């Protein structure tokens, strides 16, 4: 007797990523993501800054050159961080929300998951 697998293997799919044609523009975009995140979603945050951050990330995403898959992943990860930070309306851990300076008791031992 052989044991049946609990989950079937996913089908094999061939995929490809377009070649990056403008490495310079991709590097500028990566640098911009880092700057935008530090300025707006860094240690000291506000809701206005986080909303600005999401808008600025949208602009960076719109100008990414074809093939900038790593930078596209950076933008999407940064967006998820900023959106999650907007949901947490308190200061907790290493991040301080100027508009919500104190931790909320109801969030103790809880985590936001996407």
N, C-alpha and C positions, 0 to 999 in steps of 0.2 A: 504494500500500500504506500502510495506517495501522498504527502500532505498537499492540499490545495492552497495556493497562495491566498492570503487575505485580501490583497489588492493587486489588481492586474497591472503589469508594467505599462507605462504610458506609451502611446505610439511614437515611433521615431519620426521626427520632423526635420527636414533639411531647412536651414535658415542661413542667411548671410547678412552681413552689415555692409552698408556702402563704404567705400574708401573715403578717408578723411582727406579732403583736398586743400583745406586752409588751416594748417596747424597753428598759425599765428592767431587767427580769430578764435580758435578753440581755446588757446591759452589765455587770451584776454577774457573770454567768457568765464573760465575757471577762476581767474583772479577776481573778476567781478562778483561771482558767487561768494567767494570767501569774504570780500569786503562788505557786501550787502548783509551777509549773515552776522559778521562781527558788529557792524554799525546798528543793526536793527533787531537781531535775535540773540545777541550776546548775553553776557552775564546780567546786565542791567537792561530790563525790557519794559515796554509799555504796549498796550493794545494798538495804539496808533502806529508805533514803530513796527509792530509785527504785521499790521495790515499793509503798511508801506513796503515791507519786506516782500510780501507775497506779490504785490504789483510789480516791484522791481525784478523779481524772479521771472514773472511772466514776460517782461521785456527782454530779459536775457535769453529765455527759451525761444522767443520769437526770432531772434537773430543768430541762433546757433547755425554754423555751417553744416552742410550735408556730411554725414559720417562722424559727427562729434558725439558718439554714443556715450563715452565716459562723462562728458560734460552734461549731456542730457540727464544722465543718472544723478549727477551732482545737483542739478536744478531740482529734480523731482524729490530727492532726499531732503534738500533744504526746504522745499515747500512743505513737506510732511512735518518737519520739525517746527516750522513757523505756525502752521495750522494747529498742531497739537499744543503749542505754547499759548495760542489764543484761547483754546478750550480750558486750559488750567488757569483759572482766575485767582491765583494766589502766589505767594512766594514760597518756594520749597526747594530744598537741596541747594545746589550751587547757583541757582538763578533767582534773581530778584525782580519782581514786578512792581515798579514804582506805583502803579495804579491799584495794586492789591498787595500791600506790604506784609501782611501776616498770613501764616499758614491757616488753612481751614481744617477744623477738627474732623469734619465728615470725610475728608480726603486721606486721613491718616491710614496707612497700610493699603492704599488703593493705587492702581496704575491705570493710565489710559492706554488702550490697545486699539490698533486699527485693524 
